[in-house]
Amino acid sequence: MFKKHNKRISKPNHVSRRDFLRFSGLTLASSMVPLHLSHTASRHLNNPSKSRILRQTNDLLRVAWEPPVTLDPANLSSDSEVALVNAIYDYLLDTDDQSQLVPRLAQTWEMSEDGTQYTLALVQNATFHDGSEFTADDVIWTFNRLRDPGISGAADLLGNIASIEAPDPYTIVFTLNNTEPDFLYNLTDNRTVIQKANTENPDTAFNGTGPFKMVEFDAEDRAVMERNENYWMDGAPTTQQLEFIYFGDTNASINALRDGAIDVVLRMPTRVYQTLQGDFKTIEIPTNGYNLARLRHDQGPGTDPRVWKAFKLATDRQRIFDIISAGYGALGNDTPIGPLYAQYFNPDAVPAERDPNEARQLLDAAGYEDGLDLTLHVPNSGDRPDLAQALRSFWQDANIRVDIRLRDEGIYYSDVEDNWLSVDLGITGWGSRPIPQLYLDLQLKSGARWNEAHYSNAELDQLIETAGTSLDQEVRVQAYMQIQELLVEEGPIIVPYFFPQFTAFQTQFDNIRLHPFAGRTDFRFVTTEE
Amino acid sequence: MHHNTTEKTGGRFGLLVTRSLAGLSRRFKWIGQLLRSPFVAIGTLIVLAFLLLAIFGERVAPYDYDEDAFSNYDLAPYEEPDCFAEDPLSVPVLGNIQIFDPINAECNYVFGTDDLGRDVFSRVILGTREIFRLAGLGTLIAVIIGAAIGLVIGYQGGWLDEITSRFLDSLLSIPALLLALILIGSLPASVTLPFPDIAVDVGPINFELGEYDFSLLDNSLVVVLVIVYSPIVARVVRSNVLSIKTREFVEAAQLRGESQFYILTREILPSVIPALVVEASLRFSYGIFLVASLGFLSLGTDPPTPNWGLMVNEAYVKQDYVCNEFQCRAWTITYPAMAIVLLVVSVNLMSDGIKQLVQRND
């Protein structure tokens, strides 16, 4: 009894001390959270001693990516997934950072007079990692698989192909249903890597003709690849061992870069890029990638065109560009056609000056005298949360009040009920593509698969059709110019700026060929300084 | 006569004041006891100061938490003393924006500004309310629900106690942060409260009831705190009830034939309250920490809400803590982090004092 009593008295006292100490520790720890996290993250990665030894011979390149999810080339989309297949496999054609076509497995190409046939000559000395020879049959098998809507997400894109034939083992002929002047760019699509004909498990076979062979792969940890000694291109690749190391978030990878646990980081918020300048080699290139804001036009307040016009009038693109993008990249003009597409870009298509008062009047006229209350859905990555707060602040002046809801990117772009295609008001990131037609076909044409604003405009549809099919370059340019004028006036998207692509890497490396689409960055020719 | 009355009244009034003061001092003797230890006194005063900030934050903060997202971004906290040269009273904490030096923008931002040009000082101040609202409300509801459960199962005993206790134990076996993560992931965006359709229109009383959509977006952390902490409170209360219910005064009440409700609320509850107060203060400090931690993971709260944990996260993601020749914006991370540290330590010191007080009076 006495014992119990004693225990009752002393217990709270004891707990109190312990709790206090524990809490003091926790609070101190909280103030050091950033430091703490950075150290645990990098320590975790520092352990492979094998890497250390190889590193001294400068034969290892370690690149940070986010964990890949989809590995079947026919359905992949994210940078890290594309980067993986870009190392293991080859594309028929690549594009450079100026959006020009670059030969890869296809060395030369020509279009028939009527524009419906494309003939490509293939390299003759390429072999797959299993030793078998690369021929036109593999191209036919790969593209037939990519055209199958039951299997592939690229089926729409390649829907214009009528037939694929091989007059000889190193020549391939694509015959089209309709003319499509940008057809060859479809062959540079991220999903079109060439696999061995009749591959059983396209997602795990890793049997490509590419510069690197898979040694070890764990989607949650890393991909270890070694140089393909039989690569068809002389002298490439220059790196003995390529490792893609998978990180859950940008900060962990940046801290690993600082600690020397990895060599290259791509894709990062502008601010983070600025912090790395000086300590590392950095490259930035312009891209046509952008974050757009859009309101659904088929339901809710967006059905009245004056409402979206009010949003547009309330937005100050220049200030967003200056502050969120810190002047990197290019100013946006509410169209997906940026200055990178030099010949198709219309510098005269400029949105109206910001005028919150006129925006208010438009809302009044549309029947929203008390303003609008909406939820803005925002993928929680990159500069998007900052962009959302800037837009919120501008729109507030026009009596448009938005609640920001940050969404996990993977979930927001998945097929959940309130995903990016179904919410009323949202921000979406669109990666860089070599030609403008793709954005128009996917995002702005009536009924298009990714027409997230659910916008429909017959005049625009006609112009998109013309731009995509005409063989007269003058007509196409004209169509793109008109498309931009139309979108600036009444288009369903706000594009405040085009973001650049960034990379930062350890100073001994050179010749990393950064691509506007980060996943297509070329690591074949990386050199090191002793 | 008149004069006399006044004098008399004055005398009475004086007596009244003296008596009330004496009564007050007796009644609030515990305040003196509580503040006896300097650490406890400091902690309590800081908590009270934060509480005042939570209530009157707008009067102290020179800007709104989301104000003017762009005018002066990335400004460091002011350094030069000439910032105040014109008028020494123009310290920002004293009042509204007009009295600041409009030419020297830095002077207006004691804690600097973040990358969107928002005043860090104002955001920290206005974040106080957010943290008190979430942690305070969550703790309060958790204590009420936990106490009710603990009272009932402790007093009833038997299979009800067995089943409920095992269920609470199973909840307690999950680490608080983990449980919170699971809950946030599974909470819906809003719940529909099924009020019956009632329309009242009698003279000045005029209201309508009906189904009500209660948004969980801003309140999900409150719900999380309630679910995470009420089992802990219930267990503490239950163990107290187990020892109290065998005491003579409870047995006397039972013999008198008092109802169970009466016994629980009038006889047992008062004896549990000291332990409950101690537990509540402890839960509150844990609650602050949990809210800040979840904010740091950017869960349950969305920008531009001035949640301290979220502020630390936003600055952390932009690597504001990195200081090199190109940047150093450590102030966006240090001030909210310091606010968390200060409040949690202070609440702990205070709850320590309450604990000592309760034990001394036992």
Chai-1 contact restraints between the chains, C-beta under 6 A:
chainA,res_idxA,chainB,res_idxB,connection_type,confidence,min_distance_angstrom,max_distance_angstrom,comment,restraint_id
A,P12,B,K355,contact,1.0,0.0,6.0,A-B,restraint_1
A,S16,B,D352,contact,1.0,0.0,6.0,A-B,restraint_2
A,S16,B,K355,contact,1.0,0.0,6.0,A-B,restraint_3
A,F20,B,N348,contact,1.0,0.0,6.0,A-B,restraint_4
A,F20,B,D352,contact,1.0,0.0,6.0,A-B,restraint_5
A,F23,B,N348,contact,1.0,0.0,6.0,A-B,restraint_6
A,T27,B,V341,contact,1.0,0.0,6.0,A-B,restraint_7
A,T27,B,V344,contact,1.0,0.0,6.0,A-B,restraint_8
A,T27,B,V345,contact,1.0,0.0,6.0,A-B,restraint_9
A,S30,B,I340,contact,1.0,0.0,6.0,A-B,restraint_10
A,S31,B,A337,contact,1.0,0.0,6.0,A-B,restraint_11
A,S31,B,V341,contact,1.0,0.0,6.0,A-B,restraint_12
A,P34,B,Y316,contact,1.0,0.0,6.0,A-B,restraint_13
A,P34,B,Y321,contact,1.0,0.0,6.0,A-B,restraint_14
A,R271,B,K318,contact,1.0,0.0,6.0,A-B,restraint_15
A,V272,B,Q319,contact,1.0,0.0,6.0,A-B,restraint_16
A,Q274,B,F326,contact,1.0,0.0,6.0,A-B,restraint_17
A,T275,B,Q319,contact,1.0,0.0,6.0,A-B,restraint_18
A,T275,B,V322,contact,1.0,0.0,6.0,A-B,restraint_19
A,T275,B,Q327,contact,1.0,0.0,6.0,A-B,restraint_20
A,Q277,B,F326,contact,1.0,0.0,6.0,A-B,restraint_21
A,G278,B,E325,contact,1.0,0.0,6.0,A-B,restraint_22
A,G278,B,F326,contact,1.0,0.0,6.0,A-B,restraint_23
A,R319,B,F70,contact,1.0,0.0,6.0,A-B,restraint_24
A,I323,B,F70,contact,1.0,0.0,6.0,A-B,restraint_25
A,P385,B,P303,contact,1.0,0.0,6.0,A-B,restraint_26
A,Q389,B,L116,contact,1.0,0.0,6.0,A-B,restraint_27
A,Q389,B,P303,contact,1.0,0.0,6.0,A-B,restraint_28
A,Q389,B,P304,contact,1.0,0.0,6.0,A-B,restraint_29
A,A390,B,A69,contact,1.0,0.0,6.0,A-B,restraint_30
A,S393,B,A69,contact,1.0,0.0,6.0,A-B,restraint_31
A,I404,B,D302,contact,1.0,0.0,6.0,A-B,restraint_32
A,I404,B,P303,contact,1.0,0.0,6.0,A-B,restraint_33
A,R405,B,D302,contact,1.0,0.0,6.0,A-B,restraint_34
A,L406,B,D302,contact,1.0,0.0,6.0,A-B,restraint_35
